[in-house]
Amino acid sequence: MLTTLGDGLKDAFLMAWTVWWALVLGFAISAIVQAWVPRERIERALGGSGARPITLATGLGAASSSCSYAAIAIAKSLFQKGSSAASALAFQFASTNLVVELGVVIWVLLGWQFTLAEFVGGLILIVVMTVLLRLFASKRLEEEAREHAQQADTGHQHHSAGAHMTIRARLTSLSAWSDVAHNFRNDWSMLYKEITLGFLLAGFVGQLGNGFFNVLFIAHAPPGVKLIENVLVGPLIAVLSFVCSVGNVPLAAVLWSGGIGFAGVISFIFADLIVLPIILIYRKYYGTRFALRIVALMFVTIVLAALIVDGLFSAAGLIPHVRPSRADIFGQVKVDYKLLTNILGLAIFASLFAITMRRGATDPMCGMKVEKAKAIRVDMDGHTLYFCSDHCATAVRRSGLPPGAVRT
């Protein structure tokens, strides 16, 4: 047992070592986009219904953070302010399937074909979802859900910086880079548990023999039966694993090595928006009826999109047939390009975190890191408190500081 525990932890670390630089690069790019594109502009652009808001939601989602929890919070805010359910769901699908960091990590662990399939499939997801939406949720039910969302907590709205600066000014402005650093740190704060859990699951699942995977996936059956079974089982594994966003890619690599089909891997990665904790959040935001309808819509959409991607890639001859071994997935620490890129990634990570430590403060209500110069300030009991939004500041004014809150 101790040997298995040690091997699982070792493989989890080796997988993290393999993708560390990719994670840092992806989160840094995402933080730059979030810091320099004002949230208010996004909300104005996505108001109303039709093809244009859905297209804009797709583009803006692809340029946002990959955090599934952040995606559904932003989508709820957009939905409250008048965007259609189709636009809000398109934003969620794009921000969890079309983002840079996810594509880079998939490329490193699974190969470029899977990255291409993820991006093509992400667009197909949005198209299929838009077409099927009214079969699952009527206009009346959508409006009831909007009223429910408007009564729910507003949540945290973090400020963008550099909105009125030129690109050249942003590149040379410490204030603009400080905002990048705070977005970078906040994204890591939201996602580090999911990412860590993903690596740990992958490390320990990797200790199981292929016999375990043969129980999960049909090995001896006609190709059509195997395909359907894989695209149905893939999302179910994702739902039960509780891991979402970038965190489910390591486990996807282990599943691919263990025998799941190409379409099954794609459907597994797509399913990060229907894991059990997120389903409970949908229920809180939109009410039980609408939550169940959109979860069913997402599941059907994921299955159909995975089948379409598999058909397209099969016709184009792009489905890889060589599966990586466990050694290929988990790699090893040695003097090569990974060592250099990981050192560079560590330097970027440390530099951005250092900026937040020098210029930032912790919101005592939600625990997010905010820049003092741009935060909402409240003087209370001889202390100056800094908040990410009016929501947090108002909550403290009404109810006082929560137990264990940090005073800056």
C-alpha positions as CSV (number, residue, x, y, z in Angstrom):
1,M,0.0,0.0,0.0
2,L,2.8,2.4,0.9
3,T,4.5,1.6,-2.4
4,T,1.3,2.3,-4.4
5,L,0.8,5.6,-2.4
6,G,4.4,6.7,-3.2
7,D,4.1,5.7,-6.9
8,G,0.8,7.6,-7.2
9,L,2.3,10.8,-5.6
10,K,5.4,10.5,-7.7
11,D,3.4,10.1,-11.0
12,A,1.2,13.0,-10.0
13,F,4.3,15.2,-9.5
14,L,5.9,14.0,-12.8
15,M,2.7,14.9,-14.7
16,A,2.6,18.3,-13.1
17,W,6.3,18.7,-14.0
18,T,5.5,18.0,-17.7
19,V,2.8,20.7,-18.0
20,W,3.9,23.3,-15.4
21,W,5.3,25.7,-18.0
22,A,2.2,25.3,-20.2
23,L,-0.1,26.1,-17.2
24,V,1.8,29.2,-16.3
25,L,1.9,30.4,-20.0
26,G,-1.8,29.8,-20.4
27,F,-2.8,31.5,-17.2
28,A,-0.5,34.5,-18.0
29,I,-2.1,35.0,-21.4
30,S,-5.6,34.7,-19.9
31,A,-4.7,37.2,-17.1
32,I,-3.6,39.8,-19.7
33,V,-6.8,39.5,-21.6
34,Q,-9.0,39.7,-18.5
35,A,-7.1,42.7,-17.1
36,W,-7.2,44.7,-20.3
37,V,-10.8,44.0,-21.6
38,P,-13.4,45.8,-19.4
39,R,-16.2,43.6,-18.0
40,E,-18.7,46.4,-18.6
41,R,-17.9,46.3,-22.4
42,I,-18.5,42.6,-22.4
43,E,-21.9,42.9,-20.7
44,R,-23.1,45.6,-23.1
45,A,-22.0,43.6,-26.1
46,L,-23.8,40.5,-25.1
47,G,-27.2,42.0,-24.3
48,G,-30.2,40.7,-26.2
49,S,-30.5,37.6,-28.4
50,G,-29.6,36.5,-31.9
51,A,-26.5,35.3,-33.8
52,R,-24.3,38.4,-33.0
53,P,-24.4,38.1,-29.2
54,I,-23.7,34.4,-29.4
55,T,-20.8,35.0,-31.7
56,L,-19.4,37.7,-29.4
57,A,-20.0,35.5,-26.3
58,T,-18.0,32.8,-28.0
59,G,-15.1,35.1,-28.8
60,L,-15.1,36.7,-25.3
61,G,-15.4,33.4,-23.6
62,A,-12.4,32.1,-25.5
63,A,-10.4,35.1,-24.3
64,S,-11.4,34.7,-20.7
65,S,-10.3,32.5,-17.8
66,S,-10.7,28.8,-18.1
67,C,-12.0,28.4,-14.5
68,S,-15.4,26.6,-14.8
69,Y,-16.6,28.2,-11.6
70,A,-15.7,31.7,-12.8
71,A,-17.3,31.0,-16.2
72,I,-20.7,30.1,-14.7
73,A,-20.5,33.1,-12.4
74,I,-19.8,35.5,-15.3
75,A,-22.5,33.8,-17.4
76,K,-25.0,34.2,-14.6
77,S,-24.1,37.9,-14.4
78,L,-24.6,38.3,-18.2
79,F,-27.9,36.4,-18.0
80,Q,-29.1,38.7,-15.2
81,K,-28.4,41.7,-17.3
82,G,-30.4,40.6,-20.3
83,S,-28.3,38.3,-22.4
84,S,-30.1,35.2,-23.8
85,A,-29.6,31.8,-22.3
86,A,-27.9,30.8,-25.6
87,S,-25.4,33.6,-25.2
88,A,-24.7,32.8,-21.6
89,L,-24.2,29.1,-22.3
90,A,-22.1,29.9,-25.4
91,F,-19.8,32.0,-23.1
92,Q,-19.5,29.0,-20.7
93,F,-18.7,26.5,-23.4
94,A,-16.1,28.9,-25.0
95,S,-14.4,29.8,-21.7
96,T,-13.9,26.2,-20.8
97,N,-13.1,24.7,-24.2
98,L,-11.6,27.4,-26.4
99,V,-9.0,28.9,-24.0
100,V,-5.3,29.0,-24.6
101,E,-4.1,27.3,-21.4
102,L,-6.4,24.3,-22.0
103,G,-5.3,23.9,-25.5
104,V,-1.6,24.0,-24.6
105,V,-2.0,21.4,-21.8
106,I,-3.9,19.1,-24.0
107,W,-1.2,19.4,-26.7
108,V,1.5,18.6,-24.2
109,L,-0.3,15.6,-22.7
110,L,-2.4,14.2,-25.5
111,G,-1.1,15.7,-28.8
112,W,-2.0,18.3,-31.3
113,Q,-4.9,16.3,-32.8
114,F,-6.7,16.5,-29.4
115,T,-6.1,20.2,-29.2
116,L,-7.5,20.7,-32.7
117,A,-10.5,18.5,-31.8
118,E,-11.1,20.5,-28.6
119,F,-11.3,23.8,-30.5
120,V,-13.3,22.4,-33.4
121,G,-15.6,20.6,-30.9
122,G,-16.0,23.7,-28.8
123,L,-17.5,25.6,-31.8
124,I,-19.7,22.6,-32.6
125,L,-20.9,22.5,-29.0
126,I,-22.1,26.1,-29.2
127,V,-23.9,25.5,-32.5
128,V,-25.6,22.3,-31.4
129,M,-26.6,23.9,-28.0
130,T,-28.1,26.9,-29.8
131,V,-30.1,24.7,-32.1
132,L,-31.4,22.4,-29.4
133,L,-32.0,25.0,-26.6
134,R,-35.7,25.4,-27.2
135,L,-36.3,21.7,-27.1
136,F,-35.2,21.7,-23.5
137,A,-36.1,25.1,-22.2
138,S,-39.0,27.3,-23.4
139,K,-38.8,31.1,-23.5
140,R,-41.1,31.3,-20.5
141,L,-38.9,28.9,-18.5
142,E,-35.9,31.0,-19.5
143,E,-37.5,34.2,-18.2
144,E,-38.4,32.5,-14.9
145,A,-34.8,31.4,-14.6
146,R,-33.7,35.0,-15.2
147,E,-36.0,36.3,-12.4
148,H,-34.5,33.6,-10.1
149,A,-31.0,34.6,-11.1
150,Q,-31.7,38.3,-10.4
151,Q,-32.8,37.4,-6.9
152,A,-29.6,35.4,-6.3
153,D,-26.5,36.9,-4.9
154,T,-24.8,39.3,-7.3
155,G,-21.4,37.8,-6.7
156,H,-18.0,39.3,-7.1
157,Q,-17.2,41.7,-10.0
158,H,-13.5,42.3,-10.2
159,H,-12.3,45.4,-11.9
160,S,-10.4,45.5,-15.2
161,A,-7.5,47.9,-15.5
162,G,-5.9,49.6,-18.4
163,A,-9.2,49.9,-20.2
164,H,-8.4,53.4,-21.6
165,M,-4.7,52.9,-22.2
166,T,-3.0,52.1,-25.5
167,I,-1.2,48.8,-25.9
168,R,2.2,50.5,-25.7
169,A,1.2,52.3,-22.5
170,R,0.0,49.0,-20.9
171,L,3.2,47.3,-21.7
172,T,5.2,49.9,-19.8
173,S,2.8,50.5,-17.0
174,L,3.4,48.9,-13.6
175,S,-0.3,49.5,-12.8
176,A,-1.5,47.6,-15.8
177,W,0.9,44.7,-15.1
178,S,-0.2,44.8,-11.5
179,D,-3.8,44.1,-12.7
180,V,-2.5,41.3,-14.8
181,A,-0.7,39.8,-11.8
182,H,-3.9,40.0,-9.7
183,N,-6.0,38.3,-12.3
184,F,-3.2,35.7,-12.6
185,R,-3.2,35.1,-8.9
186,N,-7.0,35.0,-8.6
187,D,-7.3,32.4,-11.4
188,W,-4.8,30.2,-9.6
189,S,-6.7,30.7,-6.3
190,M,-9.9,29.5,-8.0
191,L,-8.4,26.6,-9.8
192,Y,-5.4,25.2,-7.8
193,K,-7.6,22.7,-6.0
194,E,-9.1,21.3,-9.2
195,I,-5.7,21.1,-10.9
196,T,-4.1,19.4,-7.9
197,L,-6.9,16.9,-7.6
198,G,-6.7,16.3,-11.3
199,F,-3.0,15.4,-11.1
200,L,-3.6,13.2,-8.0
201,L,-6.4,11.3,-9.6
202,A,-4.3,10.8,-12.7
203,G,-1.4,9.6,-10.7
204,F,-3.3,7.1,-8.7
205,V,-5.6,5.9,-11.6
206,G,-2.3,5.4,-13.5
207,Q,-1.4,2.7,-11.0
208,L,-4.4,0.6,-12.2
209,G,-3.8,-2.0,-14.8
210,N,-5.5,-2.0,-18.2
211,G,-7.9,-4.6,-16.9
212,F,-9.6,-1.9,-14.9
213,F,-10.3,0.1,-18.0
214,N,-11.5,-2.9,-19.9
215,V,-14.3,-3.1,-17.3
216,L,-15.3,0.6,-18.0
217,F,-15.1,0.5,-21.8
218,I,-16.3,-2.2,-24.2
219,A,-13.3,-3.7,-25.8
220,H,-14.8,-6.4,-28.1
221,A,-17.8,-5.0,-29.9
222,P,-18.7,-3.5,-33.3
223,P,-17.0,-0.1,-33.8
224,G,-20.4,1.7,-33.7
225,V,-21.3,0.2,-30.3
226,K,-17.9,1.0,-28.9
227,L,-18.2,4.6,-30.1
228,I,-21.6,5.2,-28.5
229,E,-20.5,3.6,-25.3
230,N,-17.4,5.7,-25.0
231,V,-19.1,9.1,-25.6
232,L,-21.7,8.2,-23.0
233,V,-19.3,6.9,-20.4
234,G,-16.8,9.7,-20.8
235,P,-19.1,12.5,-19.4
236,L,-20.3,10.2,-16.6
237,I,-16.8,9.7,-15.4
238,A,-16.2,13.4,-15.5
239,V,-19.4,14.1,-13.5
240,L,-18.4,11.6,-10.8
241,S,-14.7,12.7,-10.7
242,F,-15.7,16.3,-9.6
243,V,-12.7,17.6,-11.5
244,C,-13.2,20.4,-14.0
245,S,-11.5,22.8,-16.3
246,V,-7.7,22.2,-16.9
247,G,-7.7,19.7,-14.0
248,N,-9.5,17.0,-16.0
249,V,-6.9,16.9,-18.8
250,P,-4.4,14.7,-16.8
251,L,-7.1,12.1,-16.1
252,A,-8.1,12.3,-19.8
253,A,-4.6,11.4,-20.7
254,V,-4.7,8.3,-18.4
255,L,-8.1,7.3,-19.8
256,W,-6.7,7.6,-23.4
257,S,-3.7,5.4,-22.4
258,G,-6.0,2.9,-20.8
259,G,-8.2,2.3,-23.8
260,I,-11.0,4.8,-24.1
261,G,-11.7,5.9,-27.7
262,F,-10.9,9.3,-29.2
263,A,-14.5,10.4,-29.0
264,G,-14.7,9.3,-25.4
265,V,-11.7,11.5,-24.5
266,I,-13.3,14.5,-26.2
267,S,-16.7,14.0,-24.5
268,F,-14.9,13.6,-21.1
269,I,-13.0,16.9,-21.5
270,F,-16.2,18.6,-22.7
271,A,-18.1,17.6,-19.6
272,D,-16.4,19.9,-17.1
273,L,-19.5,22.1,-16.9
274,I,-21.8,19.3,-15.6
275,V,-19.8,18.0,-12.6
276,L,-21.9,17.6,-9.5
277,P,-20.8,20.7,-7.6
278,I,-21.5,22.9,-10.6
279,I,-24.9,21.3,-11.1
280,L,-25.8,22.4,-7.5
281,I,-24.6,25.9,-8.4
282,Y,-26.9,25.9,-11.4
283,R,-29.8,25.0,-9.1
284,K,-29.0,27.9,-6.8
285,Y,-28.6,30.4,-9.6
286,Y,-31.6,29.4,-11.9
287,G,-33.9,27.1,-9.9
288,T,-34.3,23.4,-10.1
289,R,-36.4,23.1,-13.3
290,F,-34.1,25.2,-15.5
291,A,-31.0,23.7,-13.9
292,L,-32.1,20.2,-14.8
293,R,-33.1,21.2,-18.3
294,I,-29.7,22.9,-19.1
295,V,-27.8,20.0,-17.6
296,A,-29.7,17.6,-19.9
297,L,-29.1,20.0,-22.8
298,M,-25.4,20.1,-22.1
299,F,-25.2,16.3,-21.8
300,V,-26.9,15.7,-25.1
301,T,-24.9,18.5,-26.7
302,I,-21.6,17.0,-25.5
303,V,-22.5,13.5,-26.8
304,L,-23.6,14.8,-30.2
305,A,-20.6,17.2,-30.5
306,A,-18.1,14.3,-29.7
307,L,-19.8,12.1,-32.3
308,I,-19.5,14.8,-34.9
309,V,-15.9,15.5,-34.1
310,D,-15.1,11.8,-34.3
311,G,-16.8,11.6,-37.7
312,L,-14.9,14.6,-39.0
313,F,-11.6,13.5,-37.8
314,S,-12.1,10.0,-39.0
315,A,-12.9,11.2,-42.5
316,A,-9.8,13.4,-42.4
317,G,-7.6,10.7,-41.1
318,L,-6.6,12.8,-38.0
319,I,-7.5,10.3,-35.2
320,P,-4.2,9.2,-33.6
321,H,-3.8,5.4,-33.3
322,V,-0.7,5.2,-31.2
323,R,-1.5,5.5,-27.5
324,P,1.0,6.8,-25.0
325,S,2.4,4.5,-22.3
326,R,2.3,5.4,-18.6
327,A,5.9,6.4,-18.9
328,D,5.1,8.7,-21.8
329,I,2.4,10.4,-19.9
330,F,4.2,10.9,-16.6
331,G,7.6,11.6,-18.0
332,Q,10.7,12.2,-15.8
333,V,12.8,15.0,-14.5
334,K,16.0,15.5,-16.5
335,V,18.1,18.1,-18.1
336,D,16.1,19.0,-21.3
337,Y,13.9,21.7,-22.7
338,K,11.3,21.0,-20.0
339,L,13.7,22.0,-17.3
340,L,14.5,25.3,-19.0
341,T,10.8,26.1,-19.7
342,N,9.8,25.1,-16.2
343,I,12.4,27.4,-14.7
344,L,11.1,30.2,-16.9
345,G,7.6,29.4,-15.9
346,L,8.6,29.5,-12.2
347,A,10.2,32.9,-12.7
348,I,7.0,34.3,-14.3
349,F,4.9,32.7,-11.6
350,A,7.0,34.2,-8.8
351,S,7.3,37.6,-10.4
352,L,3.5,38.0,-10.9
353,F,2.8,36.8,-7.3
354,A,5.5,39.1,-6.0
355,I,3.7,42.1,-7.6
356,T,0.5,41.1,-5.8
357,M,2.3,40.9,-2.5
358,R,3.8,44.4,-2.9
359,R,0.7,46.2,-4.3
360,G,-2.2,44.0,-3.2
361,A,-4.4,43.3,-0.2
362,T,-6.8,40.4,0.6
363,D,-10.5,41.0,0.4
364,P,-11.7,40.0,3.9
365,M,-15.0,38.8,2.6
366,C,-14.3,36.6,-0.3
367,G,-10.5,36.1,0.2
368,M,-9.6,37.4,-3.3
369,K,-6.4,39.4,-3.8
370,V,-7.1,43.0,-5.0
371,E,-4.9,45.9,-5.9
372,K,-5.0,48.5,-3.2
373,A,-5.0,51.4,-5.7
374,K,-8.1,50.2,-7.5
375,A,-10.0,48.4,-4.7
376,I,-13.0,49.7,-2.8
377,R,-11.7,51.0,0.6
378,V,-13.7,50.9,3.8
379,D,-12.4,52.2,7.2
380,M,-13.7,50.0,10.0
381,D,-12.7,49.7,13.7
382,G,-9.4,51.6,13.0
383,H,-8.5,49.4,10.1
384,T,-8.5,50.1,6.3
385,L,-10.2,47.2,4.5
386,Y,-9.9,46.6,0.7
387,F,-12.7,44.9,-1.3
388,C,-13.0,43.5,-4.8
389,S,-16.5,44.8,-5.3
390,D,-19.5,46.7,-3.8
391,H,-21.0,43.3,-3.1
392,C,-18.3,42.3,-0.6
393,A,-18.1,45.8,0.9
394,T,-21.8,46.0,1.5
395,A,-21.9,42.5,3.0
396,V,-19.3,43.5,5.6
397,R,-21.1,46.8,6.3
398,R,-24.3,44.9,7.0
399,S,-23.1,41.8,8.9
400,G,-19.5,42.6,10.0
401,L,-16.4,40.6,9.2
402,P,-16.7,36.9,8.9
403,P,-14.8,34.7,11.5
404,G,-11.2,34.5,10.7
405,A,-11.3,37.3,8.2
406,V,-8.0,39.0,7.3
407,R,-7.6,42.6,8.3
408,T,-5.2,44.6,6.1
